[in-house]
Amino acid sequence: MFMILKGTKFQVKVWKYLKSIPKGQIRTYFDVAKAIKKPKAVRAVANAIGKNPYAPKIPCHRVIRSDGSLGGYSGKGGINTKRKLLKLEGVLL
């Protein structure tokens, strides 16, 4: 199914990368920044992820902080939903 993403060029780039993170795996905000070739844009990446209106179809729940904490979640239910989604995918934190 084709989804038209509406956001800034940068947001769309981040969101497209999020779709490539396999189920059951996680990345850090820094990992995402490196992957889109903007390693110094960690905060901008976090902001773009926080503005993801397509959660959980675009799996922003698979991105955590470098210190291992969950960070935020823009989808319905906030951080509790993020925790549940990761647990359903077999990610143990």
C-alpha positions, 0 to 999 in steps of 0.5 A, spaced: 500 500 500 502 506 498 502 512 503 503 519 501 507 522 507 505 530 508 511 533 512 517 537 511 523 534 506 527 532 512 521 529 516 519 525 510 526 523 510 526 521 517 519 517 516 521 513 510 527 511 514 523 509 520 519 504 515 526 500 514 527 498 521 525 491 521 520 489 526 523 487 533 529 491 532 530 498 535 535 504 533 537 510 537 536 517 535 543 518 533 543 511 529 537 514 525 541 521 524 547 517 521 543 513 517 540 519 513 547 522 513 545 527 518 549 525 524 549 532 527 542 532 527 540 528 532 535 533 535 532 535 529 531 527 528 528 527 535 523 532 533 521 529 526 520 523 530 516 526 535 511 529 529 510 523 526 502 523 525 502 516 522 504 512 528 504 506 528 504 505 521 511 508 521 514 505 526 517 511 531 516 506 537 522 502 534 527 508 536 530 509 543 535 514 546 542 512 546 542 511 554 537 505 553 531 509 555 524 509 551 524 517 549 517 519 547 512 516 543 507 521 538 502 515 537 496 514 541 497 512 548 504 515 549 510 512 552 505 506 555 503 504 548 511 505 545 512 500 551 507 495 549 508 495 542 516 494 543 514 488 548 509 485 542 515 485 537 519 481 542 524 487 544 526 487 552 528 493 555 
